[in-house]
Amino acid sequence: MRVGIYTLGCKVNTYESEFIKSLFISKGYEIAGFNDKCDIYVINTCTVTNNSDRKSRKIINRARKNNKGAIVVAIGCHIQYSKDFNNIDIAIGNYNKSMIVSYVEDYLINKKQIIAVRDMNDVDFEDMEIEKYEHRTRAFVKIEDGCNNFCSYCIIPYVRGRCRSKEFDKVLDEINTLVKNDYKEIVLTGIHTGNYGRDINTCFSNLLEAILENKYLERLRISSIEITELDDKFLHLLENKVLCNHLHIPLQAGSDKILKLMNRKYDKNYFRNELAKIRKVRPDIAITTDIIVGFPDETDEDFNDTLEFAREINFSKIHVFPYSKRDGTVAAKMKNQIGSNIKKERVNRLIDLSDKLEKEYYKKFINQELDVLIEKNIDGYSYGHTSNYLNLKIVGNLEPNTIHKITISEEMFNNEE
């Protein structure tokens, strides 16, 4: 039977979809394109914004149109939140995703709708392990699930549950397997990655230390970490060059007033001081960030504070998101919601700043020799990333999943992510 899988949302969803793909393959199913005529469609949904819900529902309906006789399986955050099971044969929330093949085979026998949506306040970490990724040179390892932050704009703690961690030794075993399978770069990911270990009497820095003892690991990247999770041990471990020269640290706003309304756990001064500690260890590190624009009650002064602070911090790239009201969150009920035209104008101004900062950061490395992990080659060009996440386009067909020392030129910079 043919299975088509569609993934919306975050890197954790990407990891889980890859795991689900491996489950189907191990049971003899064939993986096909989602737009092909399949016997089974799996939609790994997202609910981070109201628009994510609409897109999730659109893809579910598309699957039904692709083949009216197919089994439509919808899993993940939208299913956990919406409880809308229309046009779905099998609905799985954010737990028991590893049971997906069993649910499909049960449905094939009984032809009865299956709804598997658990209370996420009472679940353990669901083990998943991936030995090989198709068409990828980077391997993601999910070490944590859930979030305890309860930012006022975010629904995720309600649909993913509280923070829970993968067993320490299981993380090490999975990474060891991936390294043996010739993956050059491992990316640690989770919903609240830096909170790893607090539920199992350890911490993220202890895990990093143990991973870095693997002498065959060439690169270790952290998908995202909060500024409040950088302890002294982490800063010491930053001296190890196996850790990529790049950290993604969400800021979300450069106004103390807005940070407080967002229920973020720091102010600008704390953020500034912690980044100074990082740059003392790694002066040329790439620091990328997320910023939400147009949060309720954000005045022109608040937004200008954000612009000024982003310039001061000198991020290498800013991922800019217009605030999107999310039903069920504290922020959705706040007064002084910002109009779409104002949000659009502010988004454009911040993107312009991001483009300027990104070019300035790239220019620092012209004529320097850096290691580049080659990920693909197309039409006589090779594409890859450096440790500090410069995205490069290099003349010539270099073999994917190999690392080459390349002297950087301006012509290599590739913004087509």
N, C-alpha and C positions, 0 to 999 in steps of 0.2 A: 504494500500500500504506500502511496505517495503522501508525504507530509510537507506542507508549506508553513514556514514560521515567519511572523512579522513582529519586530521589536520596536516599541516606542520607549522614550524616556532615557534613563540614566545608564551609566556604565555597569551598575549592578544588574540591571535588566539584561544588558548585553551578555554578561557572564552567565546569568541564569538561562538565557536562551541557548547559549552554546552548550551548557550542560544538558538541557532538554534535548537538543539535537543529538548529542552523544548517546542519550538513553534510547531514543528511537532507532538510531543506527545499530546499537548493540542488540536490539530485538528484531533486526532484519527489515526495518522500514527503510524506504528510500526518501531522501531529502530532495525536494524540488523547489523551484521558485514559487514565491507566494502568489504571483499572478498566473501561474500555470493551473491547469485543472488537477486538483489534488483530491485525495480521499479524506484527508484530515487537514484542517487549518488551525494553527495555534497562534493566537494573538496575545503577546505579552504587553499588557496595557500600562498606561501612565495616568495619574490623576493630579499632578502637581499644580495645574491650573484648571479653570473651567474649560479652557480651550483644549487641554489635554484630554478631558473627558469626552468632548465632542469628537476629537480625532479618533480616540479609541473606539467609540461607537460607530464612527464612519467605517473604520477598517473591519470591524466585526460584520457590519452589513455588507461590505464588499466581498468578504469571504463567502457569505451566503449566496451572493449573486454569482460568484465565480463557479460554484457548483452547488446547486440546491440540494443534492443528495449527500453532500459531504458532511463529516462530523466537524462542527465548529467548537473549538475549545478556546475560551478566553480566561486568562489568568492575570494575577497581579493587582496593582494598586487601584485601578478603576473598578474592578470587580469587588475588591475588599470594601471600597467606599460606597459605591452607588447601589449595590444589591439589585442592579437591573440585569436580569438574566434572560430578557427577551431575545429571541433569535440565536440563543446559545444552547448547545447540547451539553457541554461540560463547563462548569464555572468553578474555578479554583482561585481562592484569594491569595494571600501572601504566605501561606503555609501548605505543606504537602504537595509542592510543585514536583518533588521527586517521585510522586505517585502517579504522574500524568499518564504513563503508558498503561499502568494497571487500570486507571479510570477509563481510558479509551477501550481497552479490551473488555471491560465490564459492560460498557455501553454497546459494543458490537454484539454482545450476547443478549442483553436485556432491552435495548432500545428505549431506555428511560432516562430522562434528564438527570444529570448528576450535579449537585450543588455542594461544594466543599469549601466553605468559608468559615474559618475559625476565629474566635476572639483572640486578637493579637496581643492582648495583655497577659496571656497565659500560654506562651509557647517558648520552646528552647530554640537554639540556633539549629537551622536545618542544614545538615551536612550535604555539600555538593563538592565533587572533585573532578577536575578536568585534566586529562593527560596530554591532550593535543587540540590545537585550534586550527580550523580550516582557514586558509587564505590569510593568516595573520603571522607577523613576526614578533609581535609583543604578546605576552601571555598575561591575562588578568587573573588575580587570585582574590576571591571574596573572603575577607577575614572577619567581617562584622556585619550585623544587620540591625536595623532599628535606630531610633534617635531619642535622646532625652532632652533636647534643647528647647523645644516648644517655642520657636520663633513665632511671632504673632501672625506672620503671613503664610505659614507653612502647615500643610495638612499631613505631612509625612509621618510624624510620630503617631498619629491616630490610625494610619493604615499599615504601617510597618511594625508598630509596636516599640517596646523599649529596647535599649541597646543590649545585644547579646553577642557573644564572641565564639569564633571557631576554636576548637581545642588547639592549644599551642603546638603540640607535636604534629597534629594533622596539617597545620599550615606549613610547617617545615617539610613534611613528607611530600605535600603537593608541589612545593617549589622545587624540591630535589628531583622529583619526577620530570617536571617541565624542563629543568636545566639539563637533565640527562637526555631529554628529547630535543635538545639543541636550541632552546629558546634563549636568546641573548639578553632580552630585557623582560623583567617581571614587574608588573604594575599591581601594587596593593590597593584594593578598593573596598568600599563599604558605604553604607548610608552615612555613618559618622565614624570614619575610619580611625581617627586619632583617639577615639574613646575605647579602642580595643583593650580587652583584658580586665577591665575594672570589675566585671562580674565573675571572673575566674582567678582572682587574686594575683594578677600580674598587670602589665601596662604595655602600651604601644612601643615604648623605647626598649623594653626588654625583648620584645619580639624582633624589632629591628636588629638589635645586637646579635641575636641568635641566627637570624637570616644571613647577616653579613659574614658569619663564620664559614659559610659555604664558599670554598675557595674556587669553585667552578662558575659561580654566578658573575656575569660581566656587568650587568646594570640592574639596579633596583630603583623603581620610580614609585612615588606616593601620589595617588590620584588627586587627593585633596586633604587638607588638614586645617583645623581651626587654630587661630593664633593663640588661644588659651591652652593648647595642648603641647606646647613646645617647652619641655622641661630641660634641665641642665644636661641630662644624659643624652637627650636628642641632639642638643647643640654639639656635644662631644662627638657623637656618631657622624655628624655632618662632615667631619674631617676625612671620613672614608670616601674615597673617590668612586667607589662602586655605587654609592647613592647618587642618583642623577642630580645635576646642577640646576635643579628646577623644583620649585614648590608652588603649588596652587593653594592660595590662602584667601578664602572669601572675606571681603570687607563688608559688602552690602550697602554701606552708606558712609560718607565722610562728614556727617553731621552728628554730633553727640546727641542732639535732641531726637533725631530720627533713629539712631541706634537704640536709644532707650525705648522708643515706641515699638521698634521691631523685636524687643526683648533679646537683643544680642548681649553677650556676656562680657563686653569690654567697651572702652571708650577709645577715642583717637590717640590719646597719649599712651595708653597701654599698647595699642597696635604699633605705634611708632617705635616705642622702646624695644619691643620684642623683635621687630624687623632689624633694628640696629644690631642686635645680638647675632642674628643670622648672618648679616653682611660682614660682621667682624670675622666670622669663620670662613665665609664664602663671598668675597667682595663682588664677584661678577655673576652671582647666581641670578637666574631668571625667576622673578616673582610675578606670577599671573594671579588674577583675582576675578571675583564676580561682584557686580554692583547692580542694585535694583534702583531704577529711576521712577520718580512719580509716586512714591509711597504716600499714603494719606497724610495730609497736613505738611507735605514738603513744600516750603516756600521757595521763592527764587534765591533767597539768602542761603537756605539749607542746601540747595542744589549747587550754588556757587562754592559753598564750603566743601562739598564733595569733589568738585572739579579741582579746587586748589589742593586738597589733601592728596588726591590721586597724582597730581603733578609732583607734589613734595615727596611722596613715597617712591615715585618713579617706577611704577609697574612696567613690566615688559609687554604686557597685554592685558586688556580689560574685557571681560565678557559682560556685555551690557544687556540688561533685561528690563523692559518696561513693567512696572508693577501690574500684576493681573489679579483682580479680586478672586479669592478662593472661598467659595461657600463653606461654612463650617469652621473658619478661622476667626481669631479675634480681630484681625485687621479688616476683614470684610464688613464689620459692624462699625468701624471707626468713621467719624465725621470728616468732612473736608477731603473727600475722594477727589483725585486730580483728573482733569479732563484729558481726553485722548490726544488732542492737539498739543497741549503743553507737554505731555509725556513724550510725544514723538519728537518735538523740538529738542527736548533735553537729551533724549537717547542719541540723536544725531550729533549733538555737541560732544557728548562723552565718547562716542565712537570716533569722532575726529581726533580727540585727544589720544585715544588708544592707538590709533593708526600712527600718530606722530611719535608716541613713546616706543611703539614696536620698532619703527624704522631706526630710531636713535639707538635702541638696544642692539639691533642687528648690525649696525655700522661699526660697533665696537670690535666686532670679530672679523672684519675684512682683513685679509692677508694673514690671519691666524690659521694654524693647522688644528682641526678638531676631528674627533672620531664621529663618524656618521653611520648609523644603523640603516642599511638599505632595506626598504620595505616593498618596493615594486619597481618595475621598469616598463615604460610605455613609449613607443615611437622614438627610440633612440635616446631616451632620457631615463635616469634613475632618480627615484624619490626616496627621501629618508629624513630622519631627525637626528640631531646632535643630543648629547646628554642634557644641555640646557634648552632643549626643545625648539631649536631653530629648524624650521621646515625648509628643506633644500631640494632644488631641482638641478641635477648634475648631468652634464653631457656624457653619454656612453651607457652601455648596458652592464651595470654591475650586478652581481648575483644577489638576489634578495636573501635576507637573513644573514648577511655578512657585515662586518664592521670595517670601515676603511678610513684611513687618515686622509682628510681632504683639506686643501688650502682654500679658505672661503673667499669667494668673490661676490660682488654686489649682484651680478647676474644670476646667482644661484638662489637668491631669496624667492621663496614660493609661498604666496599668500592664499593659494587655492586649496584650503583645508577641505 
